[in-house]
Amino acid sequence: MDKILISHNAGWFDPQKRALRIQAYTNLFEMVILLLHKKGFMKEEINMLLKCNPAKAFAIDIRKVK
């Protein structure tokens, strides 16, 4: 589970459409986290998914040549 990233976005902008349905960024916090708790995920596991994994994925690091 230490390699999983969760992604969410508000959709995309289409300048040719007059009305756009933009999804709010709140679903992750209002729905997904609650569902993970209901499915038995522990607080530490949710923190790994939402904090630790993204921090590692976007960190700058020096790669070692094998």
C-alpha positions in Angstrom: 0.0 0.0 0.0 3.0 2.3 0.2 3.1 2.7 -3.6 -0.6 3.8 -4.1 -1.4 7.3 -5.1 -5.0 8.7 -5.0 -5.9 11.3 -7.6 -8.8 13.6 -7.9 -9.6 16.7 -9.9 -12.4 19.0 -10.7 -12.8 18.0 -14.3 -11.5 20.1 -17.2 -12.2 23.4 -18.9 -13.9 23.3 -22.3 -14.0 26.8 -23.7 -16.6 25.8 -26.3 -19.2 25.0 -23.7 -21.2 27.7 -22.1 -22.1 25.8 -18.9 -19.5 23.5 -17.3 -20.2 21.1 -14.5 -17.1 21.3 -12.3 -16.8 18.7 -9.5 -15.7 20.1 -6.2 -12.5 19.0 -4.6 -14.3 18.1 -1.4 -15.4 14.5 -2.3 -12.1 13.1 -1.1 -12.6 14.6 2.4 -16.4 14.4 2.6 -16.9 10.9 1.1 -13.7 8.8 0.4 -12.1 9.2 3.8 -15.4 8.2 5.6 -15.8 5.2 3.3 -12.2 4.1 4.0 -13.0 4.3 7.7 -16.2 2.2 7.2 -14.2 -0.4 5.3 -11.8 -0.8 8.1 -8.9 1.4 7.1 -6.9 2.7 10.1 -5.9 6.3 10.5 -2.3 5.4 9.8 -3.2 3.8 6.5 -5.2 6.8 5.4 -2.4 9.1 6.3 -0.1 6.9 4.2 -2.4 7.2 1.2 -3.0 10.9 1.5 0.2 12.3 3.0 3.2 9.9 3.0 2.8 8.4 -0.5 2.4 11.7 -2.3 5.3 13.2 -0.4 7.5 10.3 -1.5 6.2 10.4 -5.0 7.0 14.1 -5.5 10.2 14.3 -3.6 13.4 15.1 -5.3 16.0 12.5 -4.8 19.3 11.4 -6.3 19.0 8.1 -8.1 21.8 5.6 -7.6 23.1 4.0 -10.8 23.2 0.2 -10.6 
